[in-house]
């Protein structure tokens, strides 16, 4: 099982690198033709296709532990800032909901309890006392995966609404900062 997980992680990482390499190669090769206004025009002309694809990508991102920050910044390039912010909030809600339910489906509670009993007890005690502030703080801190706190909260049977509220307040604030400050540079 561990070997299979390692192979999956390696393949996912390689696929991610390939996507980034292709995107950078295309950008370098067609730098004279690709600019922000051209991209925005392309997105505007294909809005009915781009928006659902962008939302689907944001919604499934939580299952991969890939950070959403690059996608939030890309949203500023693709859409006006208000729409980008709204789409990212919808993506945060759907991704967190999927991750919350996926943790239960996988039976991660038993796995955490068996593998990490002491750590699980510490996290449970901390979350029992201050669930919402911890979820907000965790979600606001950019270097830790928000999806991890959702997985843990799900296994500890914290209500979904509390997780979503905490993630919206934490990541929503962080995304507002990213989106509206990056927009100022475009």
MARBA-3410 file (N, C-alpha, C, O; in Angstrom, 1 decimal):
186
0.8,-1.2,0.0,0.0,0.0,0.0,0.9,1.3,0.0,0.6,2.2,-0.7 ~ 1.9,1.3,0.8,2.8,2.4,0.9,3.5,2.6,-0.4,3.7,3.8,-0.9 ~ 3.9,1.5,-1.0,4.6,1.6,-2.3,3.7,2.2,-3.4,4.1,3.0,-4.2 ~ 2.5,1.7,-3.4,1.5,2.2,-4.3,1.2,3.7,-4.1,1.1,4.4,-5.1 ~ 1.1,4.1,-2.9,0.9,5.5,-2.6,2.1,6.4,-3.0,1.9,7.5,-3.6
3.3,5.9,-2.8,4.5,6.6,-3.3,4.5,6.7,-4.8,4.9,7.8,-5.3 ~ 4.2,5.7,-5.5,4.1,5.7,-7.0,3.1,6.7,-7.4,3.4,7.5,-8.4 ~ 1.9,6.7,-6.8,0.9,7.7,-7.2,1.4,9.1,-6.9,1.2,10.0,-7.8 ~ 2.0,9.4,-5.8,2.5,10.7,-5.5,3.6,11.1,-6.5,3.6,12.3,-7.0 ~ 4.4,10.2,-6.9,5.5,10.5,-7.9,4.9,10.8,-9.2,5.3,11.7,-9.9
3.9,10.0,-9.6,3.2,10.2,-10.9,2.5,11.6,-10.9,2.5,12.3,-11.9 ~ 1.8,11.9,-9.8,1.1,13.1,-9.7,2.1,14.3,-9.8,1.9,15.3,-10.5 ~ 3.2,14.2,-9.1,4.2,15.2,-9.1,4.8,15.4,-10.5,5.0,16.5,-11.0 ~ 5.1,14.3,-11.2,5.6,14.4,-12.6,4.6,15.0,-13.5,4.9,15.8,-14.4 ~ 3.3,14.6,-13.4,2.3,15.2,-14.2,2.2,16.7,-13.9,2.0,17.5,-14.9
2.3,17.1,-12.7,2.2,18.5,-12.3,3.4,19.3,-13.0,3.2,20.3,-13.5 ~ 4.6,18.7,-12.9,5.8,19.3,-13.5,5.6,19.4,-15.0,6.0,20.4,-15.6 ~ 5.1,18.4,-15.6,4.8,18.5,-17.1,3.9,19.6,-17.5,4.1,20.3,-18.4 ~ 2.8,19.7,-16.7,1.9,20.8,-17.0,2.5,22.2,-16.9,2.4,23.0,-17.7 ~ 3.3,22.4,-15.8,4.0,23.6,-15.6,5.0,23.8,-16.7,5.2,24.9,-17.3
5.8,22.8,-17.1,6.8,22.9,-18.1,6.1,23.2,-19.5,6.7,24.1,-20.2 ~ 5.0,22.6,-19.8,4.3,22.9,-21.1,3.8,24.3,-21.1,4.0,25.1,-22.1 ~ 3.2,24.8,-20.0,2.7,26.1,-19.9,3.9,27.1,-20.0,3.7,28.1,-20.7 ~ 5.0,26.9,-19.3,6.1,27.8,-19.5,6.7,27.8,-20.9,7.1,28.9,-21.4 ~ 6.8,26.6,-21.5,7.3,26.5,-22.8,6.4,27.3,-23.8,6.9,28.0,-24.6
5.1,27.1,-23.7,4.2,27.8,-24.6,4.3,29.3,-24.3,4.3,30.1,-25.3 ~ 4.4,29.7,-23.1,4.6,31.1,-22.8,5.8,31.7,-23.4,5.8,32.8,-24.0 ~ 6.9,31.0,-23.3,8.2,31.5,-23.8,8.2,31.5,-25.4,8.7,32.4,-26.0 ~ 7.6,30.5,-25.9,7.6,30.3,-27.4,6.6,31.4,-28.0,6.9,31.9,-29.1 ~ 5.6,31.7,-27.4,4.6,32.7,-27.9,4.4,33.9,-27.1,3.4,34.5,-26.9
5.5,34.3,-26.5,5.5,35.4,-25.5,5.0,36.7,-26.2,4.3,37.5,-25.6 ~ 5.3,36.9,-27.5,4.9,38.1,-28.2,3.4,38.1,-28.4,2.8,39.1,-28.6 ~ 2.7,36.9,-28.5,1.3,36.8,-28.7,0.5,36.6,-27.5,-0.7,36.9,-27.5 ~ 1.1,36.2,-26.4,0.4,35.9,-25.2,0.6,37.1,-24.2,1.7,37.3,-23.8 ~ -0.5,37.8,-24.0,-0.4,38.8,-22.9,-1.7,38.8,-22.2,-2.7,38.1,-22.5
-1.8,39.5,-21.1,-3.0,39.4,-20.2,-4.2,39.8,-20.9,-5.3,39.1,-20.7 ~ -4.2,40.8,-21.7,-5.4,41.2,-22.5,-5.9,40.1,-23.5,-7.1,39.9,-23.6 ~ -4.9,39.5,-24.1,-5.3,38.4,-25.0,-5.9,37.2,-24.3,-6.9,36.7,-24.7 ~ -5.3,36.9,-23.1,-5.9,35.8,-22.3,-7.3,36.1,-21.8,-8.2,35.3,-21.9 ~ -7.4,37.4,-21.3,-8.8,37.8,-20.8,-9.8,37.8,-22.0,-10.9,37.4,-21.7
-9.4,38.2,-23.1,-10.3,38.2,-24.3,-10.7,36.7,-24.6,-11.8,36.5,-24.9 ~ -9.7,35.8,-24.6,-10.0,34.4,-24.9,-11.0,33.8,-23.9,-11.9,33.1,-24.2 ~ -10.7,34.2,-22.6,-11.6,33.7,-21.5,-13.0,34.3,-21.7,-14.0,33.6,-21.6 ~ -13.1,35.6,-22.0,-14.4,36.2,-22.2,-15.2,35.6,-23.3,-16.4,35.4,-23.2 ~ -14.5,35.3,-24.4,-15.2,34.7,-25.6,-15.6,33.3,-25.3,-16.6,32.8,-25.9
-15.0,32.6,-24.3,-15.3,31.2,-24.0,-15.8,31.0,-22.6,-15.5,30.0,-22.0 ~ -16.4,32.0,-22.1,-16.8,32.1,-20.6,-17.6,30.9,-20.2,-17.4,30.3,-19.1 ~ -18.6,30.4,-21.1,-19.4,29.3,-20.7,-18.7,28.0,-20.5,-19.2,27.1,-19.9 ~ -17.5,27.9,-21.1,-16.7,26.7,-21.0,-15.6,26.9,-19.9,-15.4,26.0,-19.1 ~ -15.0,28.1,-19.8,-13.9,28.3,-18.9,-14.4,28.3,-17.5,-13.7,27.7,-16.6
-15.5,29.0,-17.2,-15.9,29.1,-15.7,-16.2,27.7,-15.1,-15.7,27.5,-14.0 ~ -17.0,26.9,-15.8,-17.3,25.6,-15.2,-16.0,24.7,-15.0,-15.8,24.0,-14.0 ~ -15.1,24.8,-16.0,-13.8,24.1,-15.9,-13.0,24.6,-14.7,-12.4,23.8,-14.0 ~ -12.9,25.9,-14.6,-12.2,26.5,-13.5,-12.8,26.1,-12.1,-12.0,25.8,-11.2 ~ -14.1,26.1,-12.0,-14.8,25.7,-10.8,-14.5,24.2,-10.5,-14.3,23.9,-9.3
-14.6,23.4,-11.5,-14.3,22.0,-11.4,-12.9,21.8,-10.9,-12.7,21.0,-10.0 ~ -12.0,22.5,-11.5,-10.6,22.3,-11.0,-10.4,22.8,-9.6,-9.8,22.0,-8.8 ~ -11.0,23.9,-9.2,-10.9,24.4,-7.8,-11.6,23.4,-6.9,-11.1,23.2,-5.7 ~ -12.7,22.8,-7.3,-13.4,21.9,-6.4,-12.7,20.6,-6.2,-12.8,20.0,-5.1 ~ -11.9,20.1,-7.2,-11.2,18.8,-7.0,-9.8,19.0,-6.5,-9.1,18.0,-6.1
-9.3,20.2,-6.4,-8.0,20.5,-6.0,-7.7,20.0,-4.6,-6.6,19.6,-4.3 ~ -8.7,20.1,-3.7,-8.5,19.7,-2.3,-8.1,18.2,-2.1,-7.5,17.9,-1.1 ~ -8.5,17.4,-3.1,-8.2,16.0,-3.0,-6.7,15.7,-3.3,-6.2,14.6,-3.0 ~ -6.0,16.7,-3.8,-4.6,16.5,-4.3,-3.6,17.1,-3.4,-2.4,16.9,-3.5 ~ -4.0,18.0,-2.5,-3.1,18.7,-1.6,-2.3,19.7,-2.4,-1.2,20.2,-1.9
-2.7,20.0,-3.6,-2.0,21.1,-4.4,-2.5,22.4,-3.9,-3.7,22.6,-3.7 ~ -1.6,23.4,-3.6,-2.1,24.6,-3.0,-3.0,25.4,-4.1,-2.7,25.3,-5.3 ~ -3.9,26.1,-3.5,-4.9,26.8,-4.4,-4.4,28.2,-4.7,-5.0,28.9,-5.6 ~ -3.3,28.7,-4.1,-2.8,30.1,-4.3,-2.5,30.4,-5.8,-2.9,31.4,-6.3 ~ -1.8,29.5,-6.5,-1.5,29.8,-7.9,-2.8,29.9,-8.7,-2.9,30.7,-9.7
-3.8,29.2,-8.3,-5.1,29.2,-9.1,-5.9,30.5,-8.8,-6.5,31.0,-9.6 ~ -5.7,31.0,-7.5,-6.4,32.2,-7.2,-5.7,33.4,-7.9,-6.4,34.3,-8.4 ~ -4.4,33.3,-8.0,-3.7,34.4,-8.8,-4.0,34.2,-10.3,-4.2,35.2,-11.0 ~ -4.1,33.0,-10.8,-4.5,32.8,-12.2,-5.9,33.3,-12.4,-6.2,33.8,-13.5 ~ -6.7,33.2,-11.4,-8.1,33.7,-11.6,-8.1,35.2,-11.8,-9.0,35.7,-12.5
-7.2,35.9,-11.3,-7.1,37.4,-11.5,-6.7,37.7,-13.0,-7.2,38.6,-13.6 ~ -5.9,36.8,-13.6,-5.5,37.0,-15.0,-6.7,36.6,-15.9,-7.0,37.3,-16.9 ~ -7.5,35.6,-15.5,-8.6,35.1,-16.3,-9.8,36.0,-16.2,-10.6,36.2,-17.2 ~ -10.1,36.5,-15.0,-11.4,37.1,-14.8,-11.2,38.5,-14.1,-10.1,38.8,-13.6 ~ -12.2,39.3,-14.1,-12.1,40.5,-13.3,-12.0,40.1,-11.8,-12.5,39.0,-11.4
-11.5,41.0,-11.0,-11.2,40.6,-9.6,-12.4,40.1,-8.8,-12.3,39.2,-8.0 ~ -13.5,40.8,-8.9,-14.7,40.4,-8.2,-15.2,39.0,-8.5,-15.5,38.2,-7.7 ~ -15.2,38.7,-9.8,-15.6,37.4,-10.3,-14.6,36.3,-9.9,-15.0,35.3,-9.4 ~ -13.3,36.7,-10.0,-12.3,35.7,-9.5,-12.4,35.4,-8.1,-12.3,34.3,-7.7 ~ -12.7,36.4,-7.2,-12.9,36.2,-5.8,-14.1,35.3,-5.5,-14.0,34.4,-4.8
-15.2,35.7,-6.2,-16.4,34.9,-6.0,-16.2,33.4,-6.5,-16.6,32.5,-5.7 ~ -15.6,33.2,-7.6,-15.3,31.8,-8.1,-14.4,31.1,-7.1,-14.6,29.9,-6.9 ~ -13.4,31.8,-6.6,-12.5,31.1,-5.6,-13.3,30.8,-4.3,-13.0,29.7,-3.7 ~ -14.2,31.6,-3.9,-15.0,31.3,-2.7,-15.9,30.1,-2.9,-16.0,29.2,-2.1 ~ -16.5,30.0,-4.1,-17.3,28.8,-4.5,-16.4,27.6,-4.5,-16.8,26.5,-4.0
-15.2,27.7,-5.1,-14.3,26.6,-5.2,-13.8,26.2,-3.8,-13.7,25.0,-3.5 ~ -13.6,27.1,-2.9,-13.2,26.8,-1.5,-14.4,26.0,-0.8,-14.1,25.0,-0.2 ~ -15.6,26.4,-1.0,-16.7,25.7,-0.4,-16.9,24.3,-0.9,-17.0,23.4,-0.2 ~ -16.9,24.2,-2.2,-17.1,22.9,-2.8,-15.9,21.9,-2.5,-16.1,20.8,-2.2 ~ -14.7,22.5,-2.6,-13.5,21.6,-2.3,-13.6,21.1,-0.9,-13.3,20.0,-0.6
-13.8,22.0,0.0,-13.9,21.7,1.4,-15.0,20.7,1.7,-14.8,19.8,2.5 ~ -16.1,20.8,1.1,-17.2,19.9,1.3,-16.8,18.5,0.8,-17.1,17.5,1.4 ~ -16.2,18.5,-0.4,-15.8,17.2,-1.0,-14.8,16.5,-0.1,-14.9,15.3,0.2 ~ -13.8,17.3,0.4,-12.7,16.7,1.2,-13.3,16.2,2.5,-13.0,15.2,3.0 ~ -14.3,17.0,3.1,-14.9,16.6,4.4,-15.6,15.3,4.2,-15.4,14.4,5.1
-16.3,15.1,3.2,-17.1,13.8,3.0,-16.2,12.7,2.5,-16.4,11.5,2.8 ~ -15.1,13.0,1.8,-14.2,12.0,1.3,-13.4,11.4,2.5,-13.1,10.2,2.4 ~ -13.1,12.2,3.5,-12.4,11.7,4.7,-13.3,10.6,5.3,-12.7,9.6,5.8 ~ -14.6,10.8,5.4,-15.4,9.9,6.0,-15.5,8.6,5.2,-15.6,7.5,5.7 ~ -15.6,8.8,3.9,-15.7,7.7,3.0,-14.5,6.8,3.1,-14.6,5.5,3.0
-13.3,7.4,3.2,-12.1,6.6,3.3,-11.8,5.9,4.7,-11.0,5.1,4.8 ~ -12.6,6.4,5.6,-12.4,5.8,7.0,-11.1,6.3,7.6,-10.4,5.6,8.3 ~ -10.8,7.6,7.4,-9.6,8.1,7.9,-9.6,8.3,9.4,-8.5,8.3,10.0 ~ -10.7,8.4,10.0,-10.8,8.5,11.5,-10.1,7.3,12.1,-9.2,7.4,13.0 ~ -10.4,6.1,11.7,-9.8,4.9,12.2,-8.3,4.8,11.9,-7.5,4.4,12.8
-7.9,5.3,10.8,-6.5,5.3,10.4,-5.7,6.2,11.3,-4.7,5.9,11.7 ~ -6.3,7.4,11.5,-5.6,8.4,12.4,-5.5,7.9,13.8,-4.5,8.0,14.4 ~ -6.6,7.3,14.3,-6.7,6.8,15.7,-5.7,5.7,15.9,-5.0,5.6,16.9 ~ -5.5,4.8,14.9,-4.6,3.7,15.0,-3.2,4.1,14.8,-2.3,3.7,15.6 ~ -2.9,4.9,13.8,-1.5,5.2,13.5,-0.9,6.3,14.4,0.2,6.3,14.7
-1.7,7.3,14.7,-1.3,8.5,15.4,-2.2,8.8,16.6,-2.8,9.8,16.7 ~ -2.2,7.9,17.6,-3.2,8.0,18.7,-2.9,9.3,19.6,-3.8,10.0,20.0 ~ -1.6,9.5,19.9,-1.2,10.7,20.7,-1.5,12.0,20.0,-2.1,12.9,20.6 ~ -1.1,12.1,18.7,-1.2,13.3,18.0,-2.7,13.6,17.8,-3.2,14.7,17.9 ~ -3.5,12.5,17.5,-4.9,12.7,17.4,-5.6,13.2,18.6,-6.5,14.1,18.6
-5.1,12.7,19.8,-5.7,13.2,21.0,-5.4,14.7,21.2,-6.2,15.4,21.7 ~ -4.1,15.1,20.9,-3.7,16.5,21.1,-4.6,17.4,20.2,-5.1,18.4,20.6 ~ -4.7,17.0,18.9,-5.5,17.8,18.0,-6.9,17.8,18.4,-7.5,18.9,18.3 ~ -7.4,16.7,18.8,-8.8,16.7,19.3,-9.1,17.6,20.5,-10.0,18.4,20.5 ~ -8.1,17.6,21.4,-8.3,18.5,22.6,-8.2,19.9,22.2,-9.0,20.7,22.7
-7.3,20.3,21.3,-7.2,21.6,20.8,-8.5,22.1,20.1,-9.0,23.1,20.3 ~ -8.9,21.2,19.2,-10.1,21.5,18.4,-11.4,21.5,19.3,-12.3,22.3,19.0 ~ -11.4,20.7,20.3,-12.6,20.6,21.2,-12.8,22.0,21.9,-13.9,22.4,22.1 ~ -11.7,22.6,22.2,-11.8,23.9,23.0,-12.0,25.1,22.0,-12.8,25.9,22.4 ~ -11.4,25.1,20.9,-11.5,26.2,20.0,-11.5,25.8,18.6,-10.6,26.1,17.8
-12.5,25.1,18.2,-12.7,24.6,16.8,-12.5,25.7,15.8,-11.7,25.7,14.9 ~ -13.4,26.7,15.8,-13.5,27.7,14.8,-12.3,28.5,14.7,-11.8,28.7,13.6 ~ -11.7,29.1,15.8,-10.5,29.9,15.7,-9.3,29.1,15.1,-8.5,29.6,14.4 ~ -9.2,27.8,15.4,-8.1,27.0,14.9,-8.3,26.8,13.4,-7.3,26.9,12.7 ~ -9.5,26.5,13.0,-9.8,26.3,11.6,-9.5,27.6,10.8,-8.9,27.5,9.7
-10.0,28.7,11.3,-9.7,30.0,10.7,-8.2,30.3,10.6,-7.7,30.6,9.5 ~ -7.5,30.1,11.7,-6.1,30.4,11.7,-5.3,29.5,10.7,-4.5,29.9,10.0 ~ -5.7,28.2,10.8,-5.0,27.2,9.9,-5.3,27.6,8.4,-4.4,27.5,7.6 ~ -6.5,27.9,8.1,-6.9,28.3,6.7,-6.2,29.6,6.3,-6.0,29.7,5.1 ~ -6.0,30.5,7.2,-5.4,31.7,6.8,-3.9,31.6,6.6,-3.3,32.4,5.8
-3.3,30.7,7.3,-1.8,30.5,7.2,-1.4,29.8,5.8,-1.8,28.7,5.6 ~ -0.7,30.6,5.0,-0.6,30.1,3.6,0.4,28.9,3.4,0.3,28.3,2.3 ~ 1.2,28.5,4.3,2.1,27.4,4.0,1.7,26.1,4.5,2.4,25.1,4.3 ~ 0.5,26.0,5.1,-0.1,24.7,5.5,-1.3,24.4,4.6,-2.1,25.3,4.3 ~ -1.5,23.1,4.3,-2.7,22.8,3.4,-4.0,22.9,4.2,-4.1,22.1,5.2
-4.9,23.7,3.8,-6.2,23.8,4.4,-6.9,22.5,4.4,-7.7,22.2,5.3 ~ -6.7,21.8,3.3,-7.4,20.5,3.1,-7.1,19.5,4.3,-7.9,18.7,4.7 ~ -5.9,19.6,4.9,-5.5,18.8,6.0,-6.4,19.0,7.2,-6.8,18.1,7.8 ~ -6.7,20.3,7.5,-7.5,20.6,8.7,-8.9,20.1,8.4,-9.6,19.7,9.3 ~ -9.4,20.1,7.2,-10.7,19.7,6.8,-10.8,18.1,7.0,-11.7,17.6,7.6
-9.7,17.4,6.5,-9.7,16.0,6.7,-9.8,15.7,8.2,-10.5,14.8,8.7 ~ -8.9,16.3,9.0,-8.9,16.1,10.5,-10.2,16.4,11.1,-10.7,15.7,12.0 ~ -10.7,17.6,10.8,-12.0,18.0,11.4,-13.1,17.0,11.1,-14.0,16.7,11.9 ~ -13.1,16.5,9.9,-14.1,15.5,9.5,-14.0,14.2,10.3,-15.0,13.7,10.8 ~ -12.7,13.8,10.5,-12.5,12.6,11.3,-12.9,12.8,12.8,-13.2,11.8,13.5
-12.8,14.0,13.2,-13.1,14.4,14.6,-14.6,14.7,14.8,-15.0,15.1,15.8 ~ -15.3,14.6,13.7,-16.8,14.9,13.6,-17.2,16.3,14.0,-18.2,16.5,14.7 ~ -16.3,17.2,13.6,-16.7,18.6,13.7,-17.7,18.9,12.7,-17.6,18.5,11.5 ~ -18.8,19.7,13.0,-19.8,19.9,12.0,-19.3,20.6,10.7,-18.4,21.5,10.8 ~ -19.8,20.2,9.6,-19.4,20.7,8.3,-19.6,22.2,8.2,-18.7,22.9,7.7
-20.7,22.7,8.8,-20.9,24.2,8.7,-19.8,25.0,9.4,-19.4,26.0,9.0 ~ -19.3,24.4,10.5,-18.2,25.1,11.2,-16.9,25.1,10.4,-16.2,26.0,10.4 ~ -16.7,23.9,9.8,-15.5,23.8,8.9,-15.5,24.8,7.8,-14.6,25.6,7.5 ~ -16.7,24.9,7.1,-16.9,25.8,6.0,-16.8,27.2,6.4,-16.1,28.0,5.7 ~ -17.4,27.6,7.5,-17.3,29.0,8.0,-15.8,29.3,8.3,-15.4,30.4,7.9
-15.1,28.4,9.0,-13.7,28.7,9.3,-12.9,28.8,8.1,-12.0,29.7,8.0 ~ -13.0,28.0,7.2,-12.3,28.0,5.9,-12.6,29.2,5.1,-11.7,29.9,4.5 ~ -13.9,29.6,5.1,-14.3,30.8,4.3,-13.7,32.0,5.0,-13.2,32.9,4.2 ~ -13.7,32.1,6.3,-13.1,33.3,6.9,-11.6,33.4,6.7,-11.0,34.4,6.5 ~ -10.9,32.2,6.9,-9.5,32.2,6.8,-9.0,32.3,5.4,-8.3,33.2,5.0
-9.4,31.4,4.5,-8.9,31.4,3.1,-9.6,32.5,2.4,-9.0,33.1,1.4 ~ -10.8,32.9,2.7,-11.5,34.0,2.0,-10.7,35.3,2.2,-10.5,36.1,1.3 ~ -10.2,35.5,3.4,-9.4,36.7,3.7,-8.1,36.6,2.9,-7.7,37.6,2.3 ~ -7.5,35.5,3.0,-6.2,35.3,2.3,-6.4,35.5,0.8,-5.5,36.2,0.1 ~ -7.4,34.9,0.2,-7.7,35.1,-1.2,-8.0,36.5,-1.6,-7.6,37.0,-2.7
-8.7,37.2,-0.7,-9.0,38.6,-1.0,-7.7,39.4,-1.1,-7.6,40.2,-2.0 ~ -6.8,39.1,-0.2,-5.5,39.8,-0.2,-4.8,39.5,-1.5,-4.3,40.4,-2.2 ~ -4.7,38.2,-1.9,-4.0,37.8,-3.1,-4.6,38.4,-4.3,-4.0,39.1,-5.1 ~ -5.9,38.2,-4.4,-6.6,38.6,-5.7,-6.6,40.1,-5.9,-6.3,40.6,-7.0 ~ -6.9,40.9,-4.8,-7.0,42.3,-5.0,-5.7,43.0,-5.0,-5.6,44.1,-5.6
-4.6,42.4,-4.4,-3.3,43.0,-4.5,-2.7,42.7,-5.8,-2.0,43.5,-6.4 ~ -2.8,41.4,-6.3,-2.3,41.0,-7.6,-3.0,41.8,-8.7,-2.3,42.2,-9.6 ~ -4.3,42.0,-8.6,-5.0,42.8,-9.6,-4.4,44.2,-9.8,-4.4,44.7,-10.9 ~ -3.9,44.8,-8.7,-3.4,46.1,-8.8,-2.1,46.2,-9.7,-1.8,47.2,-10.2 ~ -1.5,45.0,-9.8,-0.3,45.0,-10.7,-0.6,44.8,-12.2,0.2,45.0,-13.0
-1.8,44.3,-12.5,-2.2,44.1,-13.9,-3.0,45.3,-14.3,-3.4,45.4,-15.5
END
